[in-house]
Amino acid sequence: MTENRWISEKEVSEMTGRALPTLRNDRFLGRGLPYTKMGKSVRYLIADVVAYMEARRVSTSDAPAR
């Protein structure tokens, strides 16, 4: 099951298009994606990354007509 897999911050950056410094700053400020820290390693659960992206999804059918 891939949704239960933990991925690195680099993989999250590639998946979301957010820069590594942005991910690190969000962690420092206590916002953004949930994560787990094991020693110096930071890991994100794929299911959390997908949920974060889905929550910010914009549907073009919801856009007002011009």
Secondary structure, DSSP 8 states (H G I E B T S, - for coil): -GGG-EEEHHHHHHHH---HHHHHHHHHHT-SS--EEETTEEEEEHHHHHHHHHHT---GGGS---
